Amino acid sequence: MRTVAFNTLGCKVNQVETEQIKEDFIRRGYKLVDFNQTADVYVINTCTVTHVSDRKSRTALHRAVRQNPAAVVVVTGCLAQINSEEIAGMDNVTLVVGNSKKDLIAQTVDELDGKPDRPIILADPIKPEDRPQMGLYTLHHKRTRGFVKIEDGCENFCSYCIVPLTRGPVRSKLPEEVRGEIENMVRLGYKEIVLTGIHTGLYGKDLAGWNLESLLYNIIQTIEGEYRLRLSSIEPLELSPGIIELAAGDEHFCRHFHIPLQSGSDPILRAMGRKYDSQYYRDLLLDISAKIPGVALTTDVMTGFPGESEENFNDTFKLLNELPIYNMHVFKYSRRVGTPAAVMEGQIPEVVKQERSARLLNLAEQKRRAFVESQQDKVLTILVERKSKNGMLCGITDNYINVLFSAGHIKPGQFAGVRIKSFDDMATGELIDNI
């Protein structure tokens, strides 16, 4: 039996796409092995959103070649899409596949008659008709949470971001295919479905009569079963009052929103090409927090954008400190060739980026601790995900708190009521009952 190993970098969408590629290989008779093992085929699903992700992608490629120089090496993802010729010129690369051709990887590898003399490149420009296809899950992978890609592509063209060039225009999965995919996952036993995309909030932009809000209501109204629904990152201007109302009133919907900020300074937001200001963001988060008690609000924030003064940074820090945020993903600006920000004046020294990043990370930890402490003594519904090494169970609440608690009679894949007791590196709880 031939073996295949995967290394996935970057976003949730990449991870979802890797799961589909795995399914295709398994259906063709391949056995999955760890990426650190010798394999007949290595698939590296790359990211290029920062120079660090570029480096990690290339490191994974070199590792695969070292482990088995005779292996078929497939490089796919965003780095492969935007730098296909450069990747094809690297030693021992067999196949370079862009983002819209990932569904062809297993078939192409299966049809190879030995390694070709030259790498095969499948990385054409992405077209509007390259719509995401329905995921055909047949395996459960021992997971309790499933991810459904409902959309691909981005048209925001923020001045710092390379993603629109690597992912193409917005293309939405047909609503009946989204429903079919979720129904299948619920039948397989998944208890939480996470809807994700490159620009999730623009779902339906290319479909007459549909948007994200109508899709969410359609899912809740038509799909039966014991499951909950979580929404991945959504831009501030795309979080409609109707979506907030749904999250506040329907038990299927998780009390959690990930809403990127990027900067709390209005001049920097304008330079970034973001289409809201700090006051809009403030009002939005306060409105959500007032309407959905216990809601977890997480965000992305970037520091070191060209021209960011100490005053600009302090505006960001002050806004985040004042808002009811649970957690923050902190990024240092990374210069991407081909983006407007790459040629802007006022590039920030790395030492300054590092210092500002450290301050934000410290604030993020304070915020995380304060939010969990605000949930102490509350009974929250947990989806049990796994058993830890010491026999305790680990699970996640609908408002995104990871909790460790005594096992009792509960098993992974079940919902349980747990009273939050304390917080150290992670929250601990006391089992009340299964739900």
Buried (B, 14 or more C-beta within 10 A) or exposed (E): EBBBBBBBBBBBBBBBBBBBBBBBBBEEEBEBBEBEEEBBBBBBBBBBBBEEBBEBBBEBBEBBBEBBEEBBBBBBBBBBBBBBEEBBEBEBBBBBBBBBBBBBBBEBBBEEEEBEEEBBBBBEEBEEEBBBBBBEBEEEEEBBBBBBBBBBBBEBEBBBBBBBBBBBBBBBBBBEBBBBBBBBBBEBBBBBBBBBBBBBBBBBBBBEEBBBBBBBBBBBEEBEEEBBBBBBBBBBEBBBEBBBBBBBEBEBBBBBBBBBBBBBBBBBBEBBBBEBBBEEBBEBBBEBBEBBEBBBBBBBBBBBBBBBEEEBBBBBBEBBEEBBBBBBBBBBBBBBEEBBBBEBEEBBEEEBBEEBBEBBBEBBEEBBEEBBEEBEEBBBBBBBBEBEEEEBBBBBBBBBBBBBBEBEEBEBBBBBBBBBBEBEEEBBBBBBEEB
